[in-house]
């Protein structure tokens, strides 16, 4: 899962951030503690036929760090 560094962007329009997401630098480490981040994800539900049990899958596709406190 890519972690994008959006801290240096000079825009107030989040649509601009999303449009250029793949051009941002990626962090080589975890999201820094105390960060403000946006997470792109999907949530899927499905039923296993063998058990008829409802399951939920949380899938994180990307993270963009937009600010840090440190």
C-alpha positions, 0 to 999 in steps of 0.5 A, a space after each residue: 500500500 503506498 503512503 504518499 507525502 502530501 505535506 508540501 502541496 500548496 493548495 486548498 482544494 483537495 480535488 487537486 491533491 486527489 488528481 495528482 496523487 500518483 505524482 507525489 513522493 512516497 514515504 519509505 516508512 510508516 505514517 509519522 505519529 501525530 499525522 493528519 492523513 487521508 485514507 483511500 479504502 473500500 469496504 466489502 461484505 460477503 457471505 461464505 456459502 459453506 457457513 452462511 456467515 456474513 463477513 466484512 473486508 476492509 481494504 486500504 488502497 493508499 494513504 496520504 499524509 497531509 500534515 504532521 505535528 512534529 
